[in-house]
């Protein structure tokens, strides 16, 4: 990373720190409860002369000490700059929070419930924007986010559980302090729950907007850690498919016809090795993004770049993405599913063939019964369930619509034309592209 890019990333990061601080001040002004991470500093600011920003600094300094205690000596040495950098960021964050509360929003005090709700919603949206900018900058993390990652690593627990326990602990502490000193609960209301459930998804939703910063940051937009291949050859075929369309069988036919290696189950095995997760876990959970909003809102790591996330789903996706790029650089091959068309989106169009297979429901049911041995009375429900999971997974990690024709070179209805004809079409296109690459 050049000095110019580093400087610009830190500028963007500090902007995100200010936006985050302002949004928390705005949420607090709504008087409907503040965010879980700010609940303790807010309550303490109510019962003492110190400000919310000051207590935010004190609390997060304690978190930094906790990080050091939980890390090994080697980790402390390796991450000492990350640890030290949190201190000036924290001082700025606390200062920005007080500046926003006592100067920018000094005369802002919504009294009607509707105005308070609108203020809360605006604050949550702005906080989501700030967090997404922080992720885009990708140079540092604020302490409240970093400590949760350290706790997850130390206790070797799924990030989602640690995040829930951390937030609940802070809320409980703030409630206890309120009851002891104020004899009623202060700072924890419906706004606390709304902030906890909405900010992460908002951050993920607005993240694609920040592609506008790519040229300013002097980076090429890619999938996580992706690099465009230097050579036009190898030639890759990616096959995305609806369940029951025969996409895997089509891949096997093409592999045999063209003499190429097929990557499907092999990606699961290698991803298990890379992510240090059991192979069965990877097999059961890859491409299984829940459609349950509440579960996703509390479970996912929205506040870290994807490659640094401790969410196991993200770890699987990052591992598979890395493997897909590696094999695509080394050899011509066929890759089934796993967002490969997106992961390789920056490969030259002459070096990749992107296929999407779909079929009518009756054909999918027939294939599911005959070839996948699914009971006839459960086939339709299974098809709909798996397709829904694939849609959610693809859209979450790519911000694209699954099955959108503009994302592919070939859209093939395998129910109408059959797998043999589909194989002929793809093979002929492959041979044509391979000849063109050889001439170049």
Residue pairs with C-beta under 8 A, 6 or more apart in sequence:
1 9
2 218
4 218
5 217
5 218
5 219
6 139
8 216
8 217
8 218
9 137
9 138
9 139
9 217
10 137
10 139
12 133
12 136
12 137
12 213
12 217
13 133
13 134
13 137
13 139
13 140
14 92
15 133
16 130
16 131
16 133
16 134
16 136
16 137
17 89
17 92
17 93
17 96
17 130
17 134
17 142
18 92
18 96
18 130
19 126
19 127
19 129
19 130
19 133
20 93
20 127
20 130
20 131
20 134
20 142
21 53
21 93
21 94
21 96
21 97
21 99
21 100
22 96
22 97
22 100
22 104
22 126
22 130
23 123
23 124
23 126
23 127
23 129
23 130
24 34
24 35
24 38
24 97
24 123
24 127
25 52
25 97
25 100
25 101
25 104
25 105
26 100
26 105
26 119
26 122
26 123
26 126
27 34
27 35
27 38
27 119
27 120
27 123
27 124
27 127
27 191
27 195
28 34
28 38
28 42
28 52
28 101
28 187
29 101
29 105
29 108
29 109
29 110
29 119
29 123
30 110
30 116
30 117
30 119
30 120
30 123
30 191
31 110
31 116
32 116
32 117
32 120
32 189
32 190
32 191
32 194
33 39
33 187
33 188
33 189
33 190
33 191
33 192
33 193
33 195
34 42
34 187
34 191
34 192
34 195
35 127
35 192
35 195
35 196
35 199
36 167
36 168
36 170
36 171
36 192
36 195
36 196
37 144
37 167
37 170
38 52
38 56
38 187
39 170
39 171
39 173
39 174
39 187
39 188
39 192
40 55
40 59
40 170
40 173
40 174
40 177
41 52
41 53
41 55
41 56
41 58
41 59
42 52
42 55
42 174
42 186
42 187
43 174
43 177
43 178
43 182
43 186
43 187
44 50
44 52
44 55
44 177
45 51
45 52
45 54
45 55
46 182
46 186
46 187
47 177
47 181
47 182
48 55
51 98
51 101
51 102
52 97
52 98
52 101
53 93
53 94
53 95
53 96
53 97
53 98
53 99
53 101
54 94
54 98
56 90
56 93
56 94
56 97
57 90
57 91
57 93
57 94
60 86
60 90
60 93
60 94
60 142
60 143
60 144
61 87
61 90
63 143
63 144
63 146
63 147
64 83
64 86
64 87
64 90
64 143
64 147
66 147
66 150
67 83
67 143
67 146
67 147
67 150
68 76
68 83
70 150
70 151
70 154
71 79
71 150
71 154
76 83
82 140
82 141
82 146
85 140
86 140
86 141
86 142
86 143
86 146
89 140
89 142
89 143
90 142
90 143
93 142
110 116
110 118
110 119
120 191
120 194
120 195
121 194
123 195
124 194
124 195
124 198
124 199
124 202
125 202
127 195
127 199
127 202
128 198
128 199
128 200
128 201
128 202
128 203
128 205
128 206
129 202
129 203
129 206
131 199
131 200
131 203
131 302
131 303
132 203
132 204
132 206
132 207
132 209
132 210
133 210
134 141
134 142
134 303
135 203
135 207
135 302
135 303
135 304
135 305
136 207
136 210
136 213
138 305
141 149
141 303
141 304
145 303
145 304
147 166
148 159
148 162
148 163
148 166
149 159
149 301
149 304
149 308
149 310
151 162
151 166
152 158
152 159
152 162
152 163
152 310
153 310
155 162
158 311
158 312
159 299
159 301
159 309
159 310
159 311
159 312
160 298
160 299
160 300
160 301
160 311
163 298
163 299
163 301
164 298
167 196
171 188
171 192
174 186
174 187
174 188
175 185
175 188
178 184
178 185
178 186
178 187
178 188
179 185
196 297
196 298
197 294
197 297
197 298
198 297
199 302
200 297
200 300
200 302
200 303
201 293
201 296
201 297
201 302
203 302
203 303
204 300
204 302
204 396
207 399
208 399
211 221
214 220
214 221
220 228
220 346
221 346
222 228
222 345
222 346
223 321
223 325
223 342
223 343
223 344
223 345
223 346
224 305
224 306
224 307
224 318
224 321
225 307
225 318
225 321
225 322
225 325
226 321
226 325
226 343
226 344
226 346
227 325
228 346
228 347
228 348
229 328
229 329
229 347
229 348
229 351
232 348
232 350
232 351
232 437
232 440
233 332
233 351
233 434
233 437
233 438
234 328
234 329
234 330
234 331
234 332
234 333
234 351
235 332
235 351
235 352
235 353
235 430
235 433
235 434
235 437
236 328
236 332
236 333
236 334
236 335
236 340
236 344
236 347
236 351
236 352
236 353
237 251
237 254
237 260
237 333
237 334
237 335
237 352
237 353
237 355
237 426
237 430
238 334
238 335
238 336
238 340
238 341
238 344
238 352
238 353
238 354
238 355
239 247
239 250
239 251
239 334
239 335
239 336
239 337
239 355
239 356
239 357
240 247
240 337
240 340
240 341
240 354
240 355
240 356
240 357
240 394
240 402
240 403
240 408
241 247
241 248
241 250
241 336
241 337
241 356
241 357
241 358
242 357
242 358
242 359
242 364
242 383
242 387
242 390
242 403
243 364
243 368
243 382
243 383
243 386
243 387
243 390
244 359
244 363
244 364
244 365
244 367
244 368
244 372
244 379
244 383
245 357
245 358
245 359
245 363
245 364
245 367
245 414
245 415
246 357
246 359
246 367
246 371
246 414
246 419
247 336
247 337
247 357
247 414
248 264
248 336
249 371
249 419
250 357
250 414
250 419
250 422
250 423
250 426
251 262
251 264
251 334
251 336
252 262
253 419
253 420
253 423
254 260
254 262
254 334
254 423
254 426
254 427
254 430
255 261
255 262
255 334
257 423
257 427
258 334
258 427
258 430
260 332
260 333
260 334
261 327
261 331
261 333
261 334
262 333
262 334
262 336
263 324
263 327
263 333
263 334
263 335
263 336
264 335
264 336
264 337
267 320
267 323
267 324
267 335
267 338
268 279
268 282
268 283
268 286
269 279
270 319
270 323
271 277
271 282
271 286
271 316
271 319
271 320
271 323
272 278
272 279
272 281
272 282
274 319
274 322
274 323
275 282
275 312
275 315
275 316
275 318
275 319
277 312
277 315
277 316
281 312
282 316
285 312
285 313
285 316
286 316
286 317
286 320
286 338
287 337
287 338
287 389
287 390
287 393
288 313
288 389
288 393
289 296
289 313
289 389
289 392
289 393
289 396
289 397
290 296
290 299
290 392
291 388
291 389
291 392
296 396
299 311
300 309
300 311
300 313
300 314
301 309
301 310
301 311
301 314
304 310
306 314
306 317
306 318
306 397
307 318
309 315
309 318
317 339
317 397
320 338
321 339
321 343
324 335
324 338
324 340
324 343
324 344
325 343
325 344
327 333
327 335
328 335
328 344
328 347
332 434
337 390
339 393
339 394
339 397
339 398
341 352
341 354
341 407
341 408
342 394
342 397
342 398
342 400
342 407
344 352
350 433
350 436
350 437
350 440
351 433
351 437
353 409
353 410
353 426
353 429
353 430
353 433
354 407
354 408
354 409
354 410
355 408
355 409
355 410
355 412
355 426
356 403
356 405
356 407
356 408
356 410
356 411
356 412
357 412
357 414
357 422
358 403
358 411
358 412
358 413
358 414
359 367
359 413
359 414
359 415
359 416
360 413
360 415
360 416
361 380
361 383
362 415
363 414
363 415
364 379
364 383
364 415
365 376
365 379
365 380
365 383
368 374
368 379
368 382
368 383
369 375
369 376
369 379
374 382
390 402
391 402
391 403
394 400
394 402
395 401
395 402
400 407
401 407
405 411
409 429
410 425
410 426
410 429
412 422
412 425
412 426
414 422
417 425
